[in-house]
Amino acid sequence: MMLQCAKECKFIFVMCGITGVNKGAGMAKVIKHRRVNIVVLEQGEPIAAHCGEGDIAILCNAEGWWIKFIGAGGHIDCYGDPYPSYNEALWSAKAAAEFGT
């Protein structure tokens, strides 16, 4: 699981550098879905530096891929368990954006 997560994080890092779809400093990638920003963060990037109210953050750690919902005043909420892959986390974030966060 950790090796897969590391490989996918590296892939996102490389793709962000190629496509140039970054927001602010760092390598965060922003995907717009139904007027909601889904922000894919590199390991160690702070959520507050790249996300605002109503955004959904996706981040990876040793446990897997997490989806974090950013609310008023920077309040962060998330699902209880991480997803095993980036694609599953992204599809879940897009589904959440469909219904509003």
CORRA-V746535 format. One record per helix or strand of 3 or more residues. SS is the DSSP state (H for helix, E for strand). FROM is the first residue (numbers start at 1). TO is the last residue. If there is no record, write none. Layout:
{{SS	FROM	TO} {SS	FROM	TO}}
//
This chain:
{{H	2	19} {E	29	33} {E	36	40} {H	47	50} {E	56	61} {E	64	70} {H	72	74} {E	76	78} {H	86	99}}
//
